[in-house]
Amino acid sequence: MKPFLLLSIRGEEAAADNEYESFLRFTGLGKSELPVVNLAHDEVPSVDLDAWSGILLGGGAWNASDAPETKSGAQLTAEKGLASLLDDVVARDFPFLGACYGIGTVGLHQGGAVDRSRPEPVGPVSVTLTAEGKADPVFAGVPAQFTAYGGHKEAMVRLPDHAVLLATSSACPVQAFRVGRHVYATQFHPELDLDGIRTRIEVYKNAGYFDPREADTVKATSGAVAVSHPMTVLANFVRLHRR
């Protein structure tokens, strides 16, 4: 089997390690089947798509819609590389799934609009599949309404004209979409379980998502509901696209 590639944007070691472990666990892939490149430290590599089964892009504290002058050098370099990669991915309809930061990255690349008018607090969010989402094989086995973990400052406010809306929520109308047949993006985190979100709450408590004095409360709120369905999206993505 050809491996999948994980692209991470997390510069914080604890969050990056937890993210990688989560993607491994919920995709069912081994380390040799899911190598990772951390774009907080390294440039987007030259990717021969024929050598891979698919590409995953994780989330983090970067915001795709921020003004260029406010972005770090690493973010600007990563976004230039991701734009070039997405040119090839979309042209070939190559399997790609971007989570959280990925929705802004793919959405802006495809002509959608992303801004800060639809943020969601860190913690559980109720997500509803559209009719197209219910029919999409990546969401096979996922209930029409399910709880996922999220937390973001920016969100998609206008879909690309050719994109298909797959999932929505009351606070954030675009929770997932698809371009072509194989390019996906989600606002929620399909790799996050309770341990993962508590790790990220601790790592990012001073990143402006919530009052850092409320970190323990946010952790408690995150544990108040069961989150078990979003991970199916990762397992389905790998099952459908491994080759």
RAQUI-V732561 format. One record per backbone hydrogen bond with DSSP energy under -0.5 kcal/mol. CO is the residue of the C=O (numbers start at 0). NH is the residue of the N-H. If there is no record, write none. Layout:
# RAQUI-V732561
co:CO nh:NH
co:CO nh:NH
This chain:
# RAQUI-V732561
co:2 nh:52
co:2 nh:53
co:3 nh:34
co:4 nh:6
co:4 nh:55
co:5 nh:7
co:5 nh:36
co:6 nh:57
co:7 nh:38
co:8 nh:10
co:10 nh:12
co:11 nh:15
co:12 nh:16
co:13 nh:17
co:14 nh:18
co:15 nh:19
co:16 nh:20
co:17 nh:21
co:18 nh:22
co:19 nh:23
co:20 nh:24
co:21 nh:25
co:22 nh:26
co:23 nh:27
co:23 nh:28
co:29 nh:32
co:29 nh:33
co:30 nh:33
co:32 nh:3
co:34 nh:5
co:36 nh:7
co:36 nh:38
co:37 nh:40
co:37 nh:41
co:44 nh:46
co:45 nh:47
co:46 nh:48
co:47 nh:50
co:48 nh:51
co:53 nh:4
co:54 nh:96
co:55 nh:6
co:56 nh:98
co:58 nh:8
co:62 nh:65
co:66 nh:69
co:67 nh:70
co:71 nh:75
co:72 nh:76
co:73 nh:77
co:74 nh:78
co:75 nh:79
co:76 nh:80
co:77 nh:81
co:78 nh:82
co:79 nh:83
co:80 nh:84
co:81 nh:85
co:82 nh:86
co:83 nh:87
co:84 nh:88
co:85 nh:89
co:86 nh:90
co:87 nh:91
co:88 nh:92
co:88 nh:93
co:89 nh:92
co:94 nh:54
co:95 nh:183
co:96 nh:56
co:97 nh:185
co:98 nh:100
co:98 nh:101
co:99 nh:102
co:99 nh:103
co:100 nh:104
co:101 nh:105
co:102 nh:106
co:103 nh:107
co:104 nh:108
co:105 nh:109
co:106 nh:111
co:107 nh:110
co:112 nh:156
co:112 nh:157
co:114 nh:154
co:115 nh:118
co:119 nh:151
co:122 nh:149
co:124 nh:126
co:124 nh:147
co:126 nh:145
co:127 nh:167
co:129 nh:133
co:130 nh:134
co:131 nh:135
co:132 nh:135
co:135 nh:138
co:136 nh:139
co:138 nh:141
co:143 nh:128
co:145 nh:126
co:146 nh:229
co:147 nh:124
co:148 nh:188
co:149 nh:122
co:151 nh:119
co:154 nh:114
co:157 nh:112
co:159 nh:162
co:162 nh:164
co:163 nh:177
co:165 nh:129
co:166 nh:174
co:166 nh:175
co:167 nh:127
co:171 nh:168
co:172 nh:174
co:174 nh:186
co:174 nh:187
co:175 nh:165
co:175 nh:166
co:176 nh:184
co:177 nh:163
co:178 nh:181
co:178 nh:182
co:181 nh:95
co:181 nh:183
co:182 nh:178
co:183 nh:97
co:184 nh:176
co:185 nh:99
co:187 nh:99
co:187 nh:189
co:188 nh:148
co:188 nh:191
co:190 nh:192
co:192 nh:196
co:193 nh:197
co:194 nh:198
co:195 nh:199
co:196 nh:200
co:197 nh:201
co:198 nh:202
co:199 nh:203
co:201 nh:204
co:203 nh:206
co:203 nh:208
co:210 nh:213
co:211 nh:214
co:213 nh:217
co:214 nh:218
co:215 nh:219
co:216 nh:220
co:217 nh:221
co:218 nh:222
co:220 nh:223
co:225 nh:227
co:228 nh:231
co:229 nh:232
co:229 nh:233
co:230 nh:233
co:230 nh:234
co:231 nh:235
co:232 nh:236
co:233 nh:237
co:234 nh:238
co:235 nh:239
co:236 nh:240
co:237 nh:241
